[in-house]
Amino acid sequence: MTTPFRELETNALAAMPAEERARFDAAVEEEEARLRLAELVYTARTGAGLTQTALAARVGTRQSVISAIENGAQVPTIPMLRRIARAVDQDLNIEFAAAS
């Protein structure tokens, strides 16, 4: 008999000590933010009709850097995000929003 993944996950999370669970939750939140940034860059690039190579040329970096940002392996700095925004003819807006 096999156990569904979500059931195993729920049991493992419930068994974690509070401190470990807090670290786990923080890591999950950080990874989700990284992936949201990756998606934003990808969407902006493809919306502008650019390849990774073309965006990299406009930004002044290598295609591999754009790829790393888009796959979540590298978190772009704010100056890099500004350059990407300019390269796709968009504004960069950073804001704090109410926590849910």
Biopython code that builds the backbone (N, CA, C, O; Angstrom):
import numpy as np
from Bio.PDB.StructureBuilder import StructureBuilder

atoms = [
    (1, "MET", "N", (0.842, -1.178, 0.000)),
    (1, "MET", "CA", (0.000, 0.000, 0.000)),
    (1, "MET", "C", (0.891, 1.246, 0.000)),
    (1, "MET", "O", (1.868, 1.307, 0.746)),
    (2, "THR", "N", (0.566, 2.219, -0.816)),
    (2, "THR", "CA", (1.328, 3.459, -0.854)),
    (2, "THR", "C", (0.560, 4.547, -0.123)),
    (2, "THR", "O", (-0.668, 4.530, -0.050)),
    (3, "THR", "N", (1.314, 5.484, 0.412)),
    (3, "THR", "CA", (0.719, 6.611, 1.128)),
    (3, "THR", "C", (0.833, 7.836, 0.248)),
    (3, "THR", "O", (1.913, 8.111, -0.275)),
    (4, "PRO", "N", (-0.249, 8.583, 0.065)),
    (4, "PRO", "CA", (-0.184, 9.802, -0.758)),
    (4, "PRO", "C", (0.843, 10.794, -0.190)),
    (4, "PRO", "O", (1.019, 10.911, 1.023)),
    (5, "PHE", "N", (1.502, 11.491, -1.099)),
    (5, "PHE", "CA", (2.543, 12.446, -0.704)),
    (5, "PHE", "C", (2.018, 13.478, 0.279)),
    (5, "PHE", "O", (2.667, 13.741, 1.291)),
    (6, "ARG", "N", (0.876, 14.064, 0.014)),
    (6, "ARG", "CA", (0.347, 15.129, 0.882)),
    (6, "ARG", "C", (0.117, 14.618, 2.304)),
    (6, "ARG", "O", (0.306, 15.362, 3.267)),
    (7, "GLU", "N", (-0.280, 13.381, 2.439)),
    (7, "GLU", "CA", (-0.452, 12.814, 3.772)),
    (7, "GLU", "C", (0.893, 12.682, 4.480)),
    (7, "GLU", "O", (1.010, 13.007, 5.661)),
    (8, "LEU", "N", (1.904, 12.206, 3.759)),
    (8, "LEU", "CA", (3.254, 12.117, 4.331)),
    (8, "LEU", "C", (3.777, 13.494, 4.710)),
    (8, "LEU", "O", (4.375, 13.671, 5.771)),
    (9, "GLU", "N", (3.546, 14.468, 3.834)),
    (9, "GLU", "CA", (3.989, 15.834, 4.092)),
    (9, "GLU", "C", (3.325, 16.392, 5.347)),
    (9, "GLU", "O", (3.995, 16.958, 6.211)),
    (10, "THR", "N", (2.026, 16.233, 5.440)),
    (10, "THR", "CA", (1.280, 16.732, 6.599)),
    (10, "THR", "C", (1.797, 16.102, 7.889)),
    (10, "THR", "O", (1.976, 16.794, 8.891)),
    (11, "ASN", "N", (2.032, 14.808, 7.867)),
    (11, "ASN", "CA", (2.536, 14.115, 9.053)),
    (11, "ASN", "C", (3.934, 14.583, 9.429)),
    (11, "ASN", "O", (4.231, 14.773, 10.609)),
    (12, "ALA", "N", (4.796, 14.770, 8.431)),
    (12, "ALA", "CA", (6.162, 15.214, 8.695)),
    (12, "ALA", "C", (6.171, 16.630, 9.278)),
    (12, "ALA", "O", (6.916, 16.915, 10.215)),
    (13, "LEU", "N", (5.352, 17.501, 8.727)),
    (13, "LEU", "CA", (5.282, 18.872, 9.230)),
    (13, "LEU", "C", (4.719, 18.913, 10.651)),
    (13, "LEU", "O", (5.188, 19.690, 11.483)),
    (14, "ALA", "N", (3.734, 18.095, 10.924)),
    (14, "ALA", "CA", (3.141, 18.063, 12.258)),
    (14, "ALA", "C", (4.127, 17.535, 13.299)),
    (14, "ALA", "O", (4.052, 17.899, 14.473)),
    (15, "ALA", "N", (5.044, 16.685, 12.868)),
    (15, "ALA", "CA", (6.008, 16.093, 13.797)),
    (15, "ALA", "C", (7.208, 17.001, 14.074)),
    (15, "ALA", "O", (7.989, 16.726, 14.985)),
    (16, "MET", "N", (7.361, 18.068, 13.309)),
    (16, "MET", "CA", (8.512, 18.971, 13.489)),
    (16, "MET", "C", (8.394, 19.758, 14.784)),
    (16, "MET", "O", (7.311, 20.221, 15.143)),
    (17, "PRO", "N", (9.513, 19.909, 15.483)),
    (17, "PRO", "CA", (9.504, 20.822, 16.636)),
    (17, "PRO", "C", (9.207, 22.247, 16.152)),
    (17, "PRO", "O", (9.476, 22.574, 14.996)),
    (18, "ALA", "N", (8.662, 23.086, 17.020)),
    (18, "ALA", "CA", (8.223, 24.434, 16.644)),
    (18, "ALA", "C", (9.341, 25.255, 15.994)),
    (18, "ALA", "O", (9.114, 25.929, 14.990)),
    (19, "GLU", "N", (10.538, 25.196, 16.564)),
    (19, "GLU", "CA", (11.651, 25.987, 16.013)),
    (19, "GLU", "C", (12.018, 25.522, 14.607)),
    (19, "GLU", "O", (12.257, 26.344, 13.722)),
    (20, "GLU", "N", (12.063, 24.227, 14.404)),
    (20, "GLU", "CA", (12.373, 23.689, 13.075)),
    (20, "GLU", "C", (11.273, 24.038, 12.085)),
    (20, "GLU", "O", (11.558, 24.367, 10.934)),
    (21, "ARG", "N", (10.016, 23.970, 12.521)),
    (21, "ARG", "CA", (8.887, 24.310, 11.652)),
    (21, "ARG", "C", (8.937, 25.780, 11.257)),
    (21, "ARG", "O", (8.618, 26.126, 10.119)),
    (22, "ALA", "N", (9.336, 26.654, 12.191)),
    (22, "ALA", "CA", (9.453, 28.082, 11.878)),
    (22, "ALA", "C", (10.533, 28.300, 10.819)),
    (22, "ALA", "O", (10.339, 29.092, 9.896)),
    (23, "ARG", "N", (11.662, 27.610, 10.940)),
    (23, "ARG", "CA", (12.730, 27.732, 9.929)),
    (23, "ARG", "C", (12.257, 27.200, 8.578)),
    (23, "ARG", "O", (12.539, 27.790, 7.536)),
    (24, "PHE", "N", (11.543, 26.092, 8.609)),
    (24, "PHE", "CA", (11.011, 25.507, 7.382)),
    (24, "PHE", "C", (10.048, 26.470, 6.698)),
    (24, "PHE", "O", (10.151, 26.708, 5.495)),
    (25, "ASP", "N", (9.108, 27.027, 7.470)),
    (25, "ASP", "CA", (8.130, 27.965, 6.908)),
    (25, "ASP", "C", (8.812, 29.198, 6.326)),
    (25, "ASP", "O", (8.397, 29.695, 5.278)),
    (26, "ALA", "N", (9.857, 29.699, 6.995)),
    (26, "ALA", "CA", (10.593, 30.866, 6.486)),
    (26, "ALA", "C", (11.286, 30.519, 5.172)),
    (26, "ALA", "O", (11.300, 31.328, 4.245)),
    (27, "ALA", "N", (11.859, 29.325, 5.088)),
    (27, "ALA", "CA", (12.528, 28.901, 3.852)),
    (27, "ALA", "C", (11.524, 28.764, 2.713)),
    (27, "ALA", "O", (11.825, 29.128, 1.576)),
    (28, "VAL", "N", (10.351, 28.251, 3.003)),
    (28, "VAL", "CA", (9.302, 28.119, 1.982)),
    (28, "VAL", "C", (8.881, 29.495, 1.487)),
    (28, "VAL", "O", (8.728, 29.710, 0.284)),
    (29, "GLU", "N", (8.695, 30.417, 2.411)),
    (29, "GLU", "CA", (8.291, 31.776, 2.046)),
    (29, "GLU", "C", (9.357, 32.441, 1.167)),
    (29, "GLU", "O", (9.030, 33.106, 0.185)),
    (30, "GLU", "N", (10.622, 32.259, 1.522)),
    (30, "GLU", "CA", (11.711, 32.839, 0.733)),
    (30, "GLU", "C", (11.751, 32.233, -0.670)),
    (30, "GLU", "O", (11.954, 32.947, -1.653)),
    (31, "GLU", "N", (11.561, 30.933, -0.760)),
    (31, "GLU", "CA", (11.569, 30.274, -2.067)),
    (31, "GLU", "C", (10.392, 30.736, -2.922)),
    (31, "GLU", "O", (10.544, 30.921, -4.129)),
    (32, "GLU", "N", (9.238, 30.922, -2.321)),
    (32, "GLU", "CA", (8.081, 31.418, -3.074)),
    (32, "GLU", "C", (8.338, 32.822, -3.611)),
    (32, "GLU", "O", (7.945, 33.133, -4.735)),
    (33, "ALA", "N", (8.990, 33.668, -2.827)),
    (33, "ALA", "CA", (9.325, 35.021, -3.286)),
    (33, "ALA", "C", (10.311, 34.955, -4.440)),
    (33, "ALA", "O", (10.177, 35.691, -5.418)),
    (34, "ARG", "N", (11.295, 34.081, -4.332)),
    (34, "ARG", "CA", (12.290, 33.895, -5.399)),
    (34, "ARG", "C", (11.598, 33.482, -6.694)),
    (34, "ARG", "O", (11.918, 33.995, -7.766)),
    (35, "LEU", "N", (10.655, 32.559, -6.593)),
    (35, "LEU", "CA", (9.965, 32.083, -7.784)),
    (35, "LEU", "C", (9.017, 33.133, -8.357)),
    (35, "LEU", "O", (8.823, 33.192, -9.571)),
    (36, "ARG", "N", (8.422, 33.965, -7.491)),
    (36, "ARG", "CA", (7.581, 35.076, -8.006)),
    (36, "ARG", "C", (8.432, 36.052, -8.805)),
    (36, "ARG", "O", (8.011, 36.517, -9.864)),
    (37, "LEU", "N", (9.637, 36.372, -8.305)),
    (37, "LEU", "CA", (10.542, 37.251, -9.055)),
    (37, "LEU", "C", (10.925, 36.619, -10.385)),
    (37, "LEU", "O", (10.953, 37.293, -11.414)),
    (38, "ALA", "N", (11.217, 35.331, -10.361)),
    (38, "ALA", "CA", (11.579, 34.619, -11.592)),
    (38, "ALA", "C", (10.452, 34.725, -12.612)),
    (38, "ALA", "O", (10.687, 34.988, -13.792)),
    (39, "GLU", "N", (9.234, 34.518, -12.145)),
    (39, "GLU", "CA", (8.079, 34.590, -13.039)),
    (39, "GLU", "C", (7.865, 36.001, -13.571)),
    (39, "GLU", "O", (7.520, 36.175, -14.740)),
    (40, "LEU", "N", (8.066, 37.015, -12.723)),
    (40, "LEU", "CA", (7.911, 38.399, -13.170)),
    (40, "LEU", "C", (8.898, 38.740, -14.281)),
    (40, "LEU", "O", (8.532, 39.372, -15.272)),
    (41, "VAL", "N", (10.145, 38.322, -14.113)),
    (41, "VAL", "CA", (11.162, 38.606, -15.136)),
    (41, "VAL", "C", (10.816, 37.861, -16.428)),
    (41, "VAL", "O", (10.880, 38.434, -17.516)),
    (42, "TYR", "N", (10.454, 36.596, -16.303)),
    (42, "TYR", "CA", (10.092, 35.810, -17.486)),
    (42, "TYR", "C", (8.917, 36.446, -18.225)),
    (42, "TYR", "O", (8.952, 36.598, -19.446)),
    (43, "THR", "N", (7.880, 36.813, -17.479)),
    (43, "THR", "CA", (6.686, 37.403, -18.086)),
    (43, "THR", "C", (7.008, 38.735, -18.764)),
    (43, "THR", "O", (6.514, 39.016, -19.856)),
    (44, "ALA", "N", (7.827, 39.543, -18.121)),
    (44, "ALA", "CA", (8.212, 40.832, -18.718)),
    (44, "ALA", "C", (9.013, 40.610, -19.999)),
    (44, "ALA", "O", (8.788, 41.282, -21.006)),
    (45, "ARG", "N", (9.941, 39.670, -19.953)),
    (45, "ARG", "CA", (10.782, 39.402, -21.136)),
    (45, "ARG", "C", (9.956, 38.879, -22.297)),
    (45, "ARG", "O", (10.058, 39.385, -23.414)),
    (46, "THR", "N", (9.137, 37.864, -22.035)),
    (46, "THR", "CA", (8.355, 37.283, -23.126)),
    (46, "THR", "C", (7.290, 38.253, -23.618)),
    (46, "THR", "O", (6.964, 38.278, -24.805)),
    (47, "GLY", "N", (6.752, 39.050, -22.702)),
    (47, "GLY", "CA", (5.776, 40.067, -23.104)),
    (47, "GLY", "C", (6.379, 41.108, -24.026)),
    (47, "GLY", "O", (5.689, 41.682, -24.868)),
    (48, "ALA", "N", (7.678, 41.348, -23.860)),
    (48, "ALA", "CA", (8.375, 42.305, -24.726)),
    (48, "ALA", "C", (8.870, 41.635, -26.010)),
    (48, "ALA", "O", (9.462, 42.290, -26.868)),
    (49, "GLY", "N", (8.626, 40.338, -26.135)),
    (49, "GLY", "CA", (9.029, 39.624, -27.342)),
    (49, "GLY", "C", (10.529, 39.411, -27.443)),
    (49, "GLY", "O", (11.072, 39.334, -28.545)),
    (50, "LEU", "N", (11.201, 39.317, -26.305)),
    (50, "LEU", "CA", (12.656, 39.171, -26.300)),
    (50, "LEU", "C", (13.083, 37.764, -25.920)),
    (50, "LEU", "O", (12.426, 37.096, -25.121)),
    (51, "THR", "N", (14.179, 37.326, -26.495)),
    (51, "THR", "CA", (14.816, 36.094, -26.039)),
    (51, "THR", "C", (15.662, 36.427, -24.819)),
    (51, "THR", "O", (15.899, 37.598, -24.522)),
    (52, "GLN", "N", (16.109, 35.413, -24.123)),
    (52, "GLN", "CA", (17.013, 35.648, -22.997)),
    (52, "GLN", "C", (18.285, 36.341, -23.475)),
    (52, "GLN", "O", (18.804, 37.224, -22.792)),
    (53, "THR", "N", (18.779, 35.956, -24.621)),
    (53, "THR", "CA", (19.999, 36.557, -25.169)),
    (53, "THR", "C", (19.790, 38.031, -25.483)),
    (53, "THR", "O", (20.649, 38.862, -25.188)),
    (54, "ALA", "N", (18.640, 38.357, -26.085)),
    (54, "ALA", "CA", (18.352, 39.757, -26.425)),
    (54, "ALA", "C", (18.197, 40.605, -25.165)),
    (54, "ALA", "O", (18.689, 41.732, -25.109)),
    (55, "LEU", "N", (17.513, 40.067, -24.155)),
    (55, "LEU", "CA", (17.367, 40.808, -22.901)),
    (55, "LEU", "C", (18.735, 40.993, -22.243)),
    (55, "LEU", "O", (19.046, 42.080, -21.757)),
    (56, "ALA", "N", (19.527, 39.970, -22.226)),
    (56, "ALA", "CA", (20.857, 40.064, -21.621)),
    (56, "ALA", "C", (21.679, 41.154, -22.293)),
    (56, "ALA", "O", (22.373, 41.913, -21.617)),
    (57, "ALA", "N", (21.607, 41.238, -23.611)),
    (57, "ALA", "CA", (22.352, 42.268, -24.338)),
    (57, "ALA", "C", (21.870, 43.659, -23.938)),
    (57, "ALA", "O", (22.684, 44.562, -23.744)),
    (58, "ARG", "N", (20.572, 43.839, -23.815)),
    (58, "ARG", "CA", (20.025, 45.136, -23.417)),
    (58, "ARG", "C", (20.395, 45.514, -21.991)),
    (58, "ARG", "O", (20.589, 46.688, -21.676)),
    (59, "VAL", "N", (20.490, 44.503, -21.135)),
    (59, "VAL", "CA", (20.762, 44.729, -19.715)),
    (59, "VAL", "C", (22.264, 44.864, -19.451)),
    (59, "VAL", "O", (22.675, 45.460, -18.455)),
    (60, "GLY", "N", (23.070, 44.311, -20.343)),
    (60, "GLY", "CA", (24.520, 44.350, -20.160)),
    (60, "GLY", "C", (25.034, 43.191, -19.328)),
    (60, "GLY", "O", (25.943, 43.347, -18.513)),
    (61, "THR", "N", (24.442, 42.030, -19.546)),
    (61, "THR", "CA", (24.878, 40.836, -18.825)),
    (61, "THR", "C", (24.886, 39.662, -19.785)),
    (61, "THR", "O", (24.740, 39.843, -20.993)),
    (62, "ARG", "N", (25.055, 38.473, -19.261)),
    (62, "ARG", "CA", (25.084, 37.264, -20.089)),
    (62, "ARG", "C", (23.723, 36.570, -20.072)),
    (62, "ARG", "O", (22.942, 36.730, -19.134)),
    (63, "GLN", "N", (23.457, 35.812, -21.103)),
    (63, "GLN", "CA", (22.211, 35.036, -21.193)),
    (63, "GLN", "C", (22.081, 34.112, -20.000)),
    (63, "GLN", "O", (20.977, 33.912, -19.493)),
    (64, "SER", "N", (23.193, 33.539, -19.538)),
    (64, "SER", "CA", (23.146, 32.602, -18.417)),
    (64, "SER", "C", (22.653, 33.264, -17.135)),
    (64, "SER", "O", (22.045, 32.604, -16.292)),
    (65, "VAL", "N", (22.910, 34.566, -16.982)),
    (65, "VAL", "CA", (22.422, 35.295, -15.801)),
    (65, "VAL", "C", (20.904, 35.435, -15.890)),
    (65, "VAL", "O", (20.207, 35.227, -14.897)),
    (66, "ILE", "N", (20.389, 35.784, -17.062)),
    (66, "ILE", "CA", (18.942, 35.899, -17.247)),
    (66, "ILE", "C", (18.289, 34.544, -17.012)),
    (66, "ILE", "O", (17.245, 34.467, -16.365)),
    (67, "SER", "N", (18.883, 33.487, -17.524)),
    (67, "SER", "CA", (18.358, 32.146, -17.313)),
    (67, "SER", "C", (18.317, 31.796, -15.828)),
    (67, "SER", "O", (17.323, 31.255, -15.342)),
    (68, "ALA", "N", (19.391, 32.104, -15.111)),
    (68, "ALA", "CA", (19.453, 31.807, -13.671)),
    (68, "ALA", "C", (18.392, 32.580, -12.894)),
    (68, "ALA", "O", (17.809, 32.060, -11.943)),
    (69, "ILE", "N", (18.146, 33.815, -13.300)),
    (69, "ILE", "CA", (17.095, 34.617, -12.645)),
    (69, "ILE", "C", (15.732, 33.990, -12.934)),
    (69, "ILE", "O", (14.912, 33.836, -12.030)),
    (70, "GLU", "N", (15.495, 33.631, -14.190)),
    (70, "GLU", "CA", (14.193, 33.101, -14.584)),
    (70, "GLU", "C", (13.904, 31.711, -14.025)),
    (70, "GLU", "O", (12.741, 31.335, -13.876)),
    (71, "ASN", "N", (14.946, 30.947, -13.715)),
    (71, "ASN", "CA", (14.672, 29.623, -13.142)),
    (71, "ASN", "C", (14.776, 29.630, -11.622)),
    (71, "ASN", "O", (14.676, 28.583, -10.983)),
    (72, "GLY", "N", (14.979, 30.817, -11.040)),
    (72, "GLY", "CA", (14.987, 30.946, -9.591)),
    (72, "GLY", "C", (16.302, 30.604, -8.926)),
    (72, "GLY", "O", (16.390, 30.598, -7.698)),
    (73, "ALA", "N", (17.325, 30.321, -9.712)),
    (73, "ALA", "CA", (18.620, 29.969, -9.142)),
    (73, "ALA", "C", (19.377, 31.193, -8.637)),
    (73, "ALA", "O", (20.265, 31.070, -7.794)),
    (74, "GLN", "N", (19.031, 32.364, -9.145)),
    (74, "GLN", "CA", (19.695, 33.611, -8.749)),
    (74, "GLN", "C", (18.641, 34.675, -8.480)),
    (74, "GLN", "O", (17.721, 34.867, -9.275)),
    (75, "VAL", "N", (18.782, 35.355, -7.370)),
    (75, "VAL", "CA", (17.865, 36.453, -7.033)),
    (75, "VAL", "C", (18.477, 37.748, -7.569)),
    (75, "VAL", "O", (19.602, 38.094, -7.207)),
    (76, "PRO", "N", (17.754, 38.460, -8.421)),
    (76, "PRO", "CA", (18.312, 39.699, -8.979)),
    (76, "PRO", "C", (18.368, 40.801, -7.929)),
    (76, "PRO", "O", (17.506, 40.892, -7.055)),
    (77, "THR", "N", (19.385, 41.624, -8.032)),
    (77, "THR", "CA", (19.487, 42.798, -7.170)),
    (77, "THR", "C", (18.481, 43.847, -7.649)),
    (77, "THR", "O", (17.938, 43.740, -8.748)),
    (78, "ILE", "N", (18.244, 44.838, -6.832)),
    (78, "ILE", "CA", (17.340, 45.928, -7.248)),
    (78, "ILE", "C", (17.911, 46.656, -8.459)),
    (78, "ILE", "O", (17.158, 46.940, -9.390)),
    (79, "PRO", "N", (19.223, 46.976, -8.492)),
    (79, "PRO", "CA", (19.746, 47.600, -9.720)),
    (79, "PRO", "C", (19.545, 46.723, -10.963)),
    (79, "PRO", "O", (19.272, 47.246, -12.043)),
    (80, "MET", "N", (19.675, 45.414, -10.827)),
    (80, "MET", "CA", (19.456, 44.517, -11.967)),
    (80, "MET", "C", (17.985, 44.546, -12.371)),
    (80, "MET", "O", (17.672, 44.570, -13.562)),
    (81, "LEU", "N", (17.090, 44.545, -11.405)),
    (81, "LEU", "CA", (15.662, 44.632, -11.730)),
    (81, "LEU", "C", (15.339, 45.944, -12.442)),
    (81, "LEU", "O", (14.520, 45.961, -13.361)),
    (82, "ARG", "N", (15.975, 47.045, -12.027)),
    (82, "ARG", "CA", (15.771, 48.333, -12.715)),
    (82, "ARG", "C", (16.220, 48.239, -14.162)),
    (82, "ARG", "O", (15.524, 48.707, -15.063)),
    (83, "ARG", "N", (17.390, 47.631, -14.390)),
    (83, "ARG", "CA", (17.906, 47.500, -15.761)),
    (83, "ARG", "C", (16.988, 46.612, -16.599)),
    (83, "ARG", "O", (16.739, 46.902, -17.769)),
    (84, "ILE", "N", (16.494, 45.546, -16.009)),
    (84, "ILE", "CA", (15.574, 44.661, -16.736)),
    (84, "ILE", "C", (14.292, 45.424, -17.074)),
    (84, "ILE", "O", (13.805, 45.345, -18.202)),
    (85, "ALA", "N", (13.748, 46.154, -16.114)),
    (85, "ALA", "CA", (12.524, 46.926, -16.369)),
    (85, "ALA", "C", (12.728, 47.905, -17.517)),
    (85, "ALA", "O", (11.892, 48.000, -18.416)),
    (86, "ARG", "N", (13.842, 48.633, -17.484)),
    (86, "ARG", "CA", (14.124, 49.590, -18.582)),
    (86, "ARG", "C", (14.251, 48.857, -19.906)),
    (86, "ARG", "O", (13.772, 49.340, -20.932)),
    (87, "ALA", "N", (14.891, 47.697, -19.891)),
    (87, "ALA", "CA", (15.128, 46.939, -21.124)),
    (87, "ALA", "C", (13.838, 46.451, -21.764)),
    (87, "ALA", "O", (13.784, 46.244, -22.976)),
    (88, "VAL", "N", (12.797, 46.266, -20.952)),
    (88, "VAL", "CA", (11.511, 45.818, -21.495)),
    (88, "VAL", "C", (10.491, 46.952, -21.518)),
    (88, "VAL", "O", (9.290, 46.727, -21.671)),
    (89, "ASP", "N", (10.998, 48.177, -21.363)),
    (89, "ASP", "CA", (10.179, 49.389, -21.427)),
    (89, "ASP", "C", (9.056, 49.385, -20.390)),
    (89, "ASP", "O", (7.899, 49.678, -20.692)),
    (90, "GLN", "N", (9.438, 49.043, -19.158)),
    (90, "GLN", "CA", (8.492, 49.050, -18.044)),
    (90, "GLN", "C", (9.114, 49.792, -16.871)),
    (90, "GLN", "O", (10.324, 50.018, -16.827)),
    (91, "ASP", "N", (8.266, 50.165, -15.923)),
    (91, "ASP", "CA", (8.723, 50.760, -14.671)),
    (91, "ASP", "C", (8.864, 49.668, -13.625)),
    (91, "ASP", "O", (8.145, 48.669, -13.659)),
    (92, "LEU", "N", (9.784, 49.859, -12.703)),
    (92, "LEU", "CA", (9.935, 48.956, -11.567)),
    (92, "LEU", "C", (9.255, 49.605, -10.378)),
    (92, "LEU", "O", (9.609, 50.720, -9.995)),
    (93, "ASN", "N", (8.287, 48.926, -9.788)),
    (93, "ASN", "CA", (7.588, 49.404, -8.606)),
    (93, "ASN", "C", (7.767, 48.361, -7.505)),
    (93, "ASN", "O", (7.439, 47.188, -7.684)),
    (94, "ILE", "N", (8.286, 48.803, -6.381)),
    (94, "ILE", "CA", (8.451, 47.924, -5.230)),
    (94, "ILE", "C", (7.602, 48.498, -4.109)),
    (94, "ILE", "O", (7.677, 49.691, -3.817)),
    (95, "GLU", "N", (6.802, 47.659, -3.487)),
    (95, "GLU", "CA", (5.922, 48.161, -2.452)),
    (95, "GLU", "C", (5.746, 47.128, -1.350)),
    (95, "GLU", "O", (5.963, 45.933, -1.551)),
    (96, "PHE", "N", (5.354, 47.609, -0.204)),
    (96, "PHE", "CA", (4.970, 46.753, 0.907)),
    (96, "PHE", "C", (3.456, 46.658, 0.892)),
    (96, "PHE", "O", (2.773, 47.663, 0.692)),
    (97, "ALA", "N", (2.931, 45.475, 1.098)),
    (97, "ALA", "CA", (1.492, 45.283, 1.130)),
    (97, "ALA", "C", (1.102, 44.674, 2.484)),
    (97, "ALA", "O", (1.914, 44.031, 3.149)),
    (98, "ALA", "N", (-0.113, 44.887, 2.858)),
    (98, "ALA", "CA", (-0.596, 44.347, 4.124)),
    (98, "ALA", "C", (-0.469, 42.830, 4.119)),
    (98, "ALA", "O", (-0.780, 42.166, 3.130)),
    (99, "ALA", "N", (-0.009, 42.299, 5.242)),
    (99, "ALA", "CA", (0.097, 40.846, 5.369)),
    (99, "ALA", "C", (-1.309, 40.272, 5.496)),
    (99, "ALA", "O", (-2.209, 40.885, 6.068)),
    (100, "SER", "N", (-1.462, 39.086, 4.947)),
    (100, "SER", "CA", (-2.796, 38.466, 4.997)),
    (100, "SER", "C", (-3.011, 37.670, 6.253)),
    (100, "SER", "O", (-4.081, 37.091, 6.441)),
]
sb = StructureBuilder()
sb.init_structure("model")
sb.init_model(0)
sb.init_chain("A")
sb.init_seg("    ")
for serial, (resi, resn, name, xyz) in enumerate(atoms, 1):
    if name == "N":
        sb.init_residue(resn, " ", resi, " ")
    sb.init_atom(name, np.array(xyz, "f"), 0.0, 1.0, " ", f" {name:<3s}", serial, name[0])
structure = sb.get_structure()
